[in-house]
Amino acid sequence: MYPIELTRDKFAALGKEGVKELVYHTASEFYKRKEEQLGNEMMGRIERFAVLSVIDEKWREHLRDIDDLKEGINLRAYGQKDPLLEYKKEAFELFVQMLNEIAAQTLSVAFKLYPVAQPVMEPRRVQRSRLKAVHAEAQSAYSSSAVQSQANADIEQEEVPKQQPIRVEKTPGRNDPCPCGSGKKYKNCHGKAVAAR
């Protein structure tokens, strides 16, 4: 953020409204420059992230506050106040407070957040194709069978075996026929052993 140089004399000359205008103008200029620097698409992403993350956080806090309010609202009856009316009034005040906090914190996050450049990782396919190209060059350059067998072993080690899916068998219900083929109900056949555990 750009610093705002404001002396006592300048503050007195501008007045309350003038200071508001100065802060608003400086913030707007900073935001426009940030948008020019990052681009419209990236700035849109930052704004969406700021809005969604702040709403998520503040809504959770609001729900906790409402739960706390519910727990203690019956004590208002001791003060000769209707608990239902007090609950409605205080819940509305909490909601308005949450909306104000969302607006303020969203602005704060959008102003402060900058994207971090991440190193680009090559996909495994590209790495393997490069390895095979190096292997092919090595085969043409060296005719020695020892070198070729070592290069082949290196490539075989690089390839990752495919993971097999985990299969979960469905357990039969108590009244289903037993899967062993006896014709009895599961609970009267192999299900007895399961029930005994």
C-alpha positions as CSV (number, residue, x, y, z in Angstrom):
1,M,0.0,0.0,0.0
2,Y,1.2,3.5,-0.7
3,P,1.9,5.5,2.4
4,I,-0.3,8.5,3.0
5,E,1.7,11.5,4.3
6,L,-0.7,13.4,6.6
7,T,0.6,16.1,8.9
8,R,-1.5,17.8,11.6
9,D,-1.9,20.9,9.5
10,K,-2.9,18.9,6.4
11,F,-5.4,16.9,8.5
12,A,-6.9,20.1,10.0
13,A,-7.1,21.6,6.5
14,L,-8.8,18.6,4.9
15,G,-11.2,17.9,7.7
16,K,-13.0,14.6,8.3
17,E,-14.6,14.3,4.9
18,G,-11.3,15.3,3.1
19,V,-9.3,12.6,4.9
20,K,-12.0,10.0,4.0
21,E,-11.7,11.1,0.3
22,L,-7.9,11.0,0.4
23,V,-7.8,7.5,1.9
24,Y,-10.5,6.3,-0.6
25,H,-8.6,7.8,-3.6
26,T,-5.2,6.3,-2.5
27,A,-6.8,2.9,-1.9
28,S,-8.5,3.0,-5.3
29,E,-5.3,3.9,-7.1
30,F,-3.4,1.1,-5.4
31,Y,-6.2,-1.4,-6.4
32,K,-6.1,-0.3,-10.0
33,R,-2.4,-0.6,-10.2
34,K,-2.5,-4.1,-8.6
35,E,-5.2,-5.1,-11.2
36,E,-3.0,-3.8,-14.1
37,Q,0.0,-5.6,-12.7
38,L,-1.7,-9.0,-12.2
39,G,-4.3,-8.8,-15.0
40,N,-8.1,-9.0,-14.8
41,E,-8.3,-12.8,-14.7
42,M,-5.9,-13.2,-11.8
43,M,-7.5,-10.3,-9.9
44,G,-10.9,-12.0,-10.4
45,R,-9.5,-15.2,-8.9
46,I,-8.1,-13.3,-5.9
47,E,-11.4,-11.6,-5.3
48,R,-13.4,-14.8,-5.5
49,F,-11.0,-16.5,-3.2
50,A,-11.2,-13.6,-0.7
51,V,-15.0,-13.6,-0.7
52,L,-15.4,-17.3,-0.4
53,S,-12.8,-17.9,2.3
54,V,-14.0,-14.9,4.4
55,I,-17.7,-15.9,4.1
56,D,-16.8,-19.5,5.1
57,E,-14.8,-18.4,8.2
58,K,-17.3,-15.7,9.3
59,W,-20.3,-18.0,8.8
60,R,-18.8,-20.6,11.1
61,E,-18.1,-18.0,13.7
62,H,-21.7,-16.7,13.4
63,L,-23.1,-20.2,13.9
64,R,-21.0,-20.6,17.1
65,D,-22.2,-17.2,18.3
66,I,-25.8,-18.2,17.6
67,D,-25.3,-21.4,19.6
68,D,-23.9,-19.4,22.5
69,L,-26.9,-17.0,22.3
70,K,-29.3,-20.0,22.4
71,E,-27.7,-21.4,25.5
72,G,-28.0,-18.2,27.5
73,I,-31.2,-16.6,26.1
74,N,-33.5,-18.1,28.8
75,L,-31.7,-16.1,31.4
76,R,-33.4,-13.0,30.0
77,A,-36.7,-14.1,31.6
78,Y,-35.2,-13.3,35.0
79,G,-34.8,-9.7,33.8
80,Q,-38.5,-9.5,33.0
81,K,-37.8,-9.7,29.2
82,D,-39.4,-11.9,26.6
83,P,-36.6,-14.5,25.6
84,L,-38.0,-14.9,22.1
85,L,-38.0,-11.1,21.3
86,E,-34.5,-10.8,22.9
87,Y,-33.3,-13.7,20.8
88,K,-34.6,-12.2,17.6
89,K,-33.1,-8.8,18.3
90,E,-29.7,-10.1,19.3
91,A,-29.5,-12.7,16.5
92,F,-30.3,-9.9,14.0
93,E,-27.5,-7.7,15.5
94,L,-25.1,-10.7,15.3
95,F,-26.0,-11.1,11.6
96,V,-25.5,-7.5,10.8
97,Q,-22.2,-7.6,12.6
98,M,-21.2,-10.7,10.5
99,L,-22.0,-8.9,7.3
100,N,-19.9,-5.9,8.2
101,E,-17.0,-8.1,9.2
102,I,-17.3,-10.0,5.9
103,A,-17.1,-6.7,3.9
104,A,-14.1,-5.4,5.8
105,Q,-12.1,-8.6,5.9
106,T,-12.8,-9.4,2.2
107,L,-11.4,-6.0,1.3
108,S,-8.4,-6.6,3.5
109,V,-7.6,-10.0,2.0
110,A,-8.1,-8.8,-1.6
111,F,-5.7,-5.9,-1.0
112,K,-3.0,-8.0,0.7
113,L,-3.1,-11.2,-1.3
114,Y,-0.6,-11.8,-4.1
115,P,-0.2,-15.0,-6.0
116,V,3.0,-17.0,-5.5
117,A,4.7,-18.3,-8.6
118,Q,5.2,-22.1,-8.3
119,P,7.9,-24.1,-10.1
120,V,6.5,-25.9,-13.1
121,M,6.9,-29.7,-12.7
122,E,7.2,-31.9,-15.8
123,P,4.6,-34.7,-16.1
124,R,6.0,-38.2,-15.8
125,R,5.2,-38.9,-19.5
126,V,7.6,-36.1,-20.6
127,Q,10.3,-37.3,-18.2
128,R,9.9,-40.9,-19.5
129,S,10.0,-39.8,-23.1
130,R,13.2,-37.8,-22.4
131,L,14.7,-40.8,-20.6
132,K,13.9,-43.0,-23.6
133,A,15.4,-40.5,-26.0
134,V,18.6,-40.4,-23.9
135,H,18.5,-44.2,-23.9
136,A,18.2,-44.4,-27.7
137,E,21.2,-42.0,-28.0
138,A,23.2,-44.1,-25.6
139,Q,22.5,-47.2,-27.7
140,S,23.6,-45.7,-30.9
141,A,26.7,-44.2,-29.3
142,Y,27.8,-47.3,-27.5
143,S,27.6,-50.7,-29.0
144,S,28.8,-52.4,-25.9
145,S,26.2,-54.9,-24.6
146,A,27.1,-54.1,-20.9
147,V,26.2,-50.4,-21.5
148,Q,23.0,-51.4,-23.2
149,S,21.9,-53.8,-20.5
150,Q,22.6,-51.2,-17.8
151,A,20.5,-48.5,-19.7
152,N,17.7,-51.0,-20.1
153,A,17.8,-51.8,-16.4
154,D,17.7,-48.0,-15.6
155,I,14.6,-47.5,-17.8
156,E,12.8,-50.5,-16.3
157,Q,13.4,-49.1,-12.8
158,E,12.0,-45.7,-13.7
159,E,8.6,-47.1,-14.8
160,V,6.1,-47.2,-11.9
161,P,3.8,-50.2,-11.7
162,K,0.1,-49.5,-12.1
163,Q,-1.8,-49.6,-8.8
164,Q,-4.6,-52.2,-8.7
165,P,-8.0,-51.0,-7.4
166,I,-9.1,-52.3,-4.0
167,R,-12.2,-54.4,-4.3
168,V,-14.6,-54.7,-1.3
169,E,-17.0,-57.7,-1.4
170,K,-20.5,-57.1,-0.2
171,T,-21.4,-59.0,3.0
172,P,-24.7,-60.8,2.6
173,G,-27.6,-59.9,4.8
174,R,-28.7,-62.2,7.7
175,N,-31.7,-63.5,5.7
176,D,-30.0,-63.7,2.3
177,P,-29.1,-67.1,0.9
178,C,-25.6,-68.2,2.0
179,P,-23.0,-67.6,-0.8
180,C,-21.5,-71.1,-0.2
181,G,-24.5,-72.6,-2.1
182,S,-26.0,-74.7,0.7
183,G,-29.4,-73.2,0.2
184,K,-29.6,-72.1,3.9
185,K,-30.0,-68.6,5.1
186,Y,-26.7,-66.9,5.8
187,K,-27.5,-66.5,9.6
188,N,-28.0,-70.3,9.8
189,C,-24.9,-71.3,7.8
190,H,-21.7,-69.2,7.6
191,G,-23.2,-66.3,9.4
192,K,-23.1,-68.3,12.7
193,A,-19.3,-67.9,12.8
194,V,-19.6,-64.2,12.2
195,A,-22.2,-63.8,15.0
196,A,-20.1,-65.8,17.4
197,R,-17.2,-63.3,17.2
